[in-house]
Amino acid sequence: MGWRSWNAYGRNISQQRMTRVMDAMVDASRGVSLKDAGYNDVGLDDNYQRCASGIGETPHRGFHNWEVVGDATALTNAIDKTRFPDMKAMTDYAHSLGLRAGFYLNNCLCAERPLPHEHQEDAHYLGDALDVVRYGFDSVKIDNCGPYLDLERYQRLLNETAGDRYISVENCHWGETVPTHTWCPFSTYRTSWDIHMTWTSMFKNLQTMIKFTAKRRPLSRPGCWAYADMLEVGNLHSYEEDRSHFGAWCVTSNPLILGLDLFDSAKLDRVWDIITNPELLRINQEWAGHPGRLVRYTRPTAVSMIELEHFFADGLTREDSFHKESALHIFDDVQVWFKPLKRREAAVFVLSNAIKALDVVLDMADFGYSRRVTLALTPTLTLTPTLSPSLGEGLPYSQARSMVLRRRRRGG
């Protein structure tokens, strides 16, 4: 859990702004701070570097420079010192507040070309790892834009250079590099293309989680979490969309990385009860054997593979990184997601993508319960103070219901 700069500020980032964000993360003026709620990693994204300032051929010079030409340990990132005068001081400040600091590699704003010689490539990987360590970062997001895509190599070098510190790696390869059941040299991995501040983008990205959260032996698991990109909560059209987005990420065990402007008081006030909801955060963080999965959906009968081909042709996503079976779910009216919890509990999340209000009735058999089992329902995200047994009478577009099922003991 944490915050990263891109969705809020894009390329308009500086050391001063990052330290102000760190202050905002520990601000408890609303009764609890984001850090207290569990958001403890503050991540720097793209545009800390000086593009076209490093080695390579003109006009495609990269942003890595030799501090000592030919020294394999001295190929470093060319930092824009006007905006980031002292990276180590920035991470030290994060640590003084009890926060973790996140870095960013394989940058997109000025993606580099491969260096022509093997020793230069070796120095590039090693230099990146050494920069993460020497600047004091605790995690690193590795994007998919440059030629340096060997995540296992990055993780190995980080392990070798960081001493006793473990530096977590975020695989941001847009669903193109994914784990197996026996191989996962990263802590989190992207399942999707970049998210944008629209309902359609959020709902599309959610569907990429389906194949990684299958019922049997899911690929999303502790230490190797599937991740449908950073949160756009606070940036969407309405409170209902923000709430639905957050609930969907919680019930699928997505890493929760905020991406809103923490200095926009109106925006933060609007979503504060969402992003600090203790029951939702518990659902997201608790592990009881499964990350959460889609158990039921409804879809208009007119949707076909022909419509799906038009969907791809419109450029809304990319076929090579988006499973067709998952892509069809873009057209679902209603989805029901389920995640087992500890203490004989489970979370159920009902999400509407329909253009009109719908009634939703749950079948306990979808969740592995007998129809005769006695359950207690506790709402965690609702539009009204109470929740009817049918859960979703007249559930409108872009809205959701979330609840926890508590299985009562016999005689209870």
C-alpha positions in Angstrom: 0.0 0.0 0.0 1.2 3.5 -0.8 1.2 6.4 -3.2 3.0 7.0 -6.5 3.4 10.2 -8.4 2.3 9.5 -12.0 -1.5 9.5 -11.9 -1.5 12.7 -9.8 1.3 14.8 -11.4 2.6 13.0 -14.5 5.9 14.6 -15.4 5.4 17.6 -13.2 7.4 16.2 -10.3 10.2 17.4 -8.1 12.0 16.6 -4.9 10.2 19.4 -3.1 6.8 18.1 -4.2 7.8 14.5 -3.1 8.8 15.6 0.4 5.5 17.6 0.7 3.6 14.4 -0.3 5.5 12.5 2.4 4.3 15.1 4.9 0.8 14.6 3.7 1.0 10.9 4.1 1.7 11.3 7.9 -0.8 14.2 8.4 -3.3 13.0 11.0 -5.6 16.1 10.9 -8.5 14.0 9.8 -8.1 11.8 12.8 -6.0 9.2 11.1 -3.1 9.5 8.6 -2.7 7.6 5.4 0.4 6.0 6.9 -1.7 5.0 10.0 -4.2 3.4 7.5 -1.4 1.3 6.0 -0.2 3.5 3.0 3.6 3.5 3.8 5.4 3.5 0.4 5.8 6.8 -1.5 6.9 6.2 -5.0 8.7 8.4 -7.5 7.7 7.8 -11.1 9.0 9.0 -14.5 10.8 12.3 -15.2 13.4 12.6 -12.6 16.0 12.1 -15.3 17.7 14.4 -17.8 16.7 13.0 -21.2 19.2 12.8 -24.0 22.1 13.7 -21.7 23.9 10.4 -21.5 25.9 8.0 -23.6 24.7 6.7 -26.9 24.3 8.0 -30.4 22.8 11.4 -31.2 19.9 12.1 -31.3 18.9 9.1 -29.2 21.3 9.5 -26.3 20.0 8.0 -23.1 20.1 9.3 -19.6 22.9 7.1 -18.2 26.4 8.5 -17.9 29.8 7.0 -17.0 31.2 8.6 -13.9 34.4 6.7 -14.7 34.4 5.6 -18.3 34.5 1.8 -18.6 34.0 1.2 -14.9 31.2 -1.3 -14.7 30.1 0.1 -11.3 30.0 3.7 -12.5 27.2 3.9 -15.1 24.6 5.9 -13.3 21.2 7.6 -14.0 21.6 11.2 -15.0 19.4 12.9 -12.5 17.9 16.4 -13.2 19.6 18.2 -10.3 17.5 21.3 -10.8 14.5 19.4 -9.6 16.1 16.6 -7.6 19.2 18.1 -6.0 19.7 15.3 -3.5 17.9 11.9 -3.9 19.5 10.4 -0.8 18.2 13.3 1.3 14.8 12.7 -0.1 14.7 9.0 0.9 16.3 9.8 4.3 13.4 12.2 4.9 10.9 9.4 4.0 12.6 7.1 6.4 12.5 9.7 9.2 8.7 9.7 8.9 8.5 5.9 9.0 7.8 5.7 5.3 9.3 3.6 2.5 10.6 5.3 -0.7 10.1 3.9 -4.2 12.2 4.5 -7.4 11.5 4.0 -11.1 13.6 2.4 -13.9 13.4 1.6 -17.6 11.8 5.0 -18.1 9.2 5.8 -20.8 9.5 9.6 -21.3 12.9 9.2 -22.9 13.2 5.5 -23.6 16.7 4.4 -24.3 18.1 2.3 -27.1 20.2 -0.8 -26.4 23.9 0.0 -25.8 26.0 -1.6 -28.5 28.5 -3.5 -26.3 27.9 -6.3 -23.8 30.0 -4.7 -21.1 27.8 -1.5 -21.5 24.7 -3.6 -21.0 26.2 -5.3 -18.0 27.1 -1.9 -16.6 23.6 -0.6 -17.2 21.9 -3.3 -15.2 24.5 -3.0 -12.4 24.4 0.8 -12.4 20.6 0.8 -12.0 20.8 -1.6 -9.1 23.5 0.4 -7.4 21.6 3.7 -7.9 18.5 2.1 -6.1 20.8 1.1 -3.2 23.0 4.2 -2.9 20.0 6.5 -3.0 18.4 4.5 -0.2 15.2 3.4 -2.0 13.2 0.5 -0.6 11.3 -0.5 -3.8 11.5 0.0 -7.5 9.0 0.1 -10.4 10.6 -1.3 -13.6 8.7 -0.2 -16.7 8.5 -1.7 -20.1 9.8 1.1 -22.3 13.5 0.6 -22.7 15.5 -2.5 -23.8 16.5 -3.6 -20.3 13.7 -6.0 -19.5 15.4 -8.9 -17.5 13.5 -8.7 -14.2 15.2 -11.7 -12.8 18.6 -10.1 -13.5 17.4 -6.9 -11.8 16.2 -8.7 -8.7 19.4 -10.8 -8.4 21.6 -7.6 -8.7 19.5 -5.8 -6.1 19.8 -8.8 -3.7 23.6 -8.8 -4.3 24.1 -5.1 -3.7 21.6 -4.3 -1.0 23.1 -6.3 1.8 20.6 -7.2 4.4 17.9 -4.9 2.9 15.2 -6.5 0.7 14.2 -4.2 -2.2 10.9 -5.1 -3.7 10.4 -5.0 -7.5 7.2 -4.0 -9.3 7.0 -5.6 -12.7 5.4 -3.0 -14.9 5.5 -5.0 -18.2 1.8 -4.4 -18.9 0.9 -8.1 -18.7 3.6 -9.3 -21.0 5.9 -10.8 -18.3 3.9 -12.8 -15.9 4.9 -15.4 -13.3 4.4 -19.2 -13.2 3.6 -21.2 -10.1 7.4 -21.7 -9.5 8.9 -18.5 -10.9 8.3 -14.9 -9.7 11.3 -12.7 -9.4 9.2 -9.6 -8.4 6.8 -8.7 -5.6 4.0 -7.4 -7.8 3.3 -7.6 -11.5 1.1 -5.6 -13.9 -1.7 -7.5 -15.6 -2.8 -4.6 -17.8 -2.1 -1.6 -19.9 -1.9 1.8 -18.1 -5.1 2.9 -16.3 -6.7 6.2 -17.0 -9.1 8.4 -15.1 -12.3 6.9 -16.7 -14.8 4.3 -15.7 -14.1 2.3 -18.9 -10.4 2.2 -18.3 -10.9 1.0 -14.7 -13.4 -1.7 -15.6 -11.2 -2.9 -18.5 -8.2 -3.2 -16.3 -10.2 -5.1 -13.7 -10.9 -7.8 -16.2 -7.2 -8.5 -16.7 -7.2 -9.9 -13.1 -9.5 -12.8 -14.0 -7.0 -15.2 -15.4 -4.5 -14.5 -12.5 -7.2 -15.2 -9.9 -8.6 -18.4 -11.2 -10.4 -20.7 -8.7 -7.6 -23.3 -8.6 -4.0 -22.4 -7.9 -4.2 -18.7 -8.7 -1.1 -17.0 -9.9 -1.7 -14.0 -7.7 -0.5 -14.9 -4.2 1.5 -13.6 -1.3 4.9 -12.3 -2.5 3.7 -12.3 -6.1 0.6 -10.2 -6.4 -1.2 -9.5 -9.6 -1.8 -5.8 -10.1 -4.2 -4.0 -12.5 -2.3 -0.7 -12.1 -2.4 2.3 -9.7 -5.6 3.6 -8.3 -7.5 6.4 -9.9 -9.7 6.8 -6.8 -10.4 10.6 -6.5 -9.8 11.1 -10.2 -12.9 9.5 -11.5 -16.2 11.2 -12.4 -18.2 10.6 -9.2 -18.0 9.3 -5.7 -19.8 6.2 -6.8 -17.2 5.4 -9.4 -14.4 6.0 -7.0 -16.0 3.7 -4.4 -16.7 1.0 -6.9 -13.1 1.2 -8.2 -11.6 0.9 -4.7 -13.9 -2.0 -3.7 -12.9 -3.9 -6.9 -9.2 -3.5 -6.1 -9.8 -4.6 -2.5 -11.7 -7.8 -3.2 -9.1 -8.9 -5.8 -6.1 -8.3 -3.4 -4.7 -5.7 -5.8 -1.8 -3.7 -4.3 -3.4 -0.3 -3.2 -1.3 2.5 -4.7 -3.0 5.9 -4.5 -2.6 8.3 -7.4 -4.6 11.4 -6.4 -3.4 14.9 -5.6 -3.1 14.9 -1.8 -3.2 18.7 -1.8 -6.6 18.9 -3.4 -8.6 19.1 -0.2 -12.0 18.8 -1.9 -11.0 15.7 -3.7 -9.3 14.1 -0.7 -12.4 14.9 1.5 -14.6 13.2 -1.0 -12.8 9.9 -1.0 -11.3 9.9 2.5 -14.0 7.5 3.9 -13.3 5.2 1.0 -9.5 4.9 1.1 -9.4 4.7 4.9 -12.3 2.3 5.3 -10.9 -0.3 7.8 -13.1 -3.1 6.7 -12.2 -2.7 3.1 -8.5 -2.5 3.9 -8.8 -5.7 5.9 -10.5 -7.4 3.0 -7.6 -6.3 0.8 -4.8 -7.3 3.1 -6.1 -10.5 4.6 -5.0 -13.8 3.1 -7.1 -17.0 3.6 -5.9 -19.0 0.7 -7.2 -17.1 -2.3 -6.8 -13.5 -3.7 -10.5 -13.2 -4.7 -12.2 -14.2 -8.0 -15.1 -13.6 -10.3 -17.9 -16.1 -9.5 -20.8 -14.8 -11.5 -21.6 -12.3 -14.3 -24.4 -11.3 -16.6 -23.8 -10.1 -20.2 -26.1 -8.8 -22.9 -26.8 -11.6 -25.4 -25.8 -9.4 -28.3 -22.2 -9.3 -27.4 -20.1 -11.6 -29.6 -16.6 -12.2 -30.8 -17.3 -9.9 -33.7 -17.9 -7.0 -31.3 -14.7 -8.0 -29.5 -12.7 -7.7 -32.7 -14.2 -4.2 -33.2 -13.1 -3.5 -29.6 -9.5 -4.4 -30.4 -9.6 -2.6 -33.7 -10.7 0.6 -31.9 -7.4 0.5 -30.1 -8.9 0.4 -26.6 -6.6 -2.4 -25.6 -4.0 -4.7 -27.2 -4.8 -8.2 -28.1 -1.3 -9.5 -27.4 -1.5 -8.5 -23.7 -5.2 -9.0 -23.1 -6.7 -12.5 -22.9 -9.8 -12.7 -25.2 -11.8 -14.5 -22.6 -11.2 -11.7 -20.1 -11.8 -9.1 -22.8 -15.4 -10.3 -23.3 -16.1 -9.4 -19.7 -15.7 -5.7 -20.7 -19.4 -6.0 -21.8 -20.7 -7.5 -18.6 -23.7 -5.8 -17.0 -23.1 -7.1 -13.5 -20.1 -8.9 -11.9 -20.0 -10.7 -8.5 -16.6 -11.2 -7.0 -15.8 -13.3 -3.9 -12.8 -13.5 -1.6 -12.5 -15.9 1.4 -11.4 -14.3 4.7 -10.4 -15.7 8.1 -12.7 -16.4 11.0 -15.4 -18.1 8.9 -15.9 -15.0 6.8 -15.9 -14.0 3.2 -16.2 -10.8 1.2 -18.7 -10.4 -1.7 -18.5 -7.5 -4.1 -21.3 -6.8 -6.6 -20.4 -4.4 -9.4 -22.8 -2.9 -11.9 -21.6 -1.9 -15.4 -25.1 -1.7 -16.8 -26.7 1.3 -18.5 -29.9 0.9 -16.4 -30.8 -0.2 -12.9 -30.8 -4.0 -12.3 -31.9 -6.3 -9.5 -29.2 -8.7 -8.4 -29.9 -11.9 -6.4 -27.1 -13.9 -5.0 -26.9 -17.7 -5.0 -24.9 -19.0 -2.0 -23.8 -22.0 -4.1 -21.6 -19.6 -6.2 -19.5 -19.1 -3.1 -19.3 -22.7 -2.1 -22.0 -22.5 0.6 -25.0 -24.8 1.0 -28.3 -23.0 0.3 -29.3 -24.0 3.8 -26.4 -22.4 5.6 -27.1 -19.5 8.0 -25.2 -16.3 7.2 -25.0 -12.9 8.7 -24.5 -10.0 6.3 -22.5 -6.9 7.1 -22.4 -4.1 4.5 -19.0 -2.4 4.0 -19.8 -0.1 1.0 -23.5 0.8 0.4 -25.5 3.6 -1.0 -28.1 3.3 1.8 -27.8 2.7 5.5 -29.2 -0.8 5.2 -28.7 -3.7 2.9 -31.5 -5.9 1.7 -31.0 -9.7 1.4 -31.1 -9.4 -2.4 -28.1 -7.1 -2.0 -28.7 -5.1 -5.2 -32.3 -4.0 -5.8 -32.1 -1.4 -8.6 -28.3 -1.3 -8.6 -27.4 1.6 -10.9 -24.6 2.0 -13.4 -21.1 2.3 -12.1 -22.1 1.5 -8.5 -21.4 -1.4 -6.2 -22.4 -3.2 -3.1 -19.8 -4.8 -0.8 -20.5 -7.0 2.1 -18.9 -9.5 4.5 -20.5 -12.9 4.9 -20.1 -14.3 8.4 -21.0 -18.0 8.7 -22.8 -18.6 12.0 -21.9 -21.5 14.2 -24.5 -24.2 14.7 -27.0 -23.1 17.2 -25.9 -19.5 16.9 
